[in-house]
Amino acid sequence: MKSTIHPAYQQVEVTCSCGNKFVTQSTLSKTALQIEVCSQCHPFYSGKQRLVDSAGRVDKFRQKYASYTKRTAKE
C-alpha cells in the first residue's frame, strides 16, 4: 500500500450534548468533535426511552388502538 494516500490517524476528543466526553481515534482533521447522542444517553444503550409528546398525540394513539385486535380472514 502507498503510504502517502492515506489520511492521518489521530486522537479526537468527542463531546456529547449530554456532557459525556471521551477520546477516540479518527481521520478527521479536527482535534475536537461535537455529537448529539452517545452511548450514555442513547435509549438503546441506556434503557431509558423518552417519548417527545406534543399535544398528547401518543396518549391519543394508545387510547385509539388499545382495544384493537387482529381480525381473521373468513374462509
Secondary structure as UniProt FT lines:
FT   STRAND          10..16
FT   TURN            17..18
FT   STRAND          21..26
FT   STRAND          32..35
FT   TURN            39..41
FT   HELIX           43..46
FT   TURN            55..56
FT   HELIX           57..64
FT   TURN            65..67
//
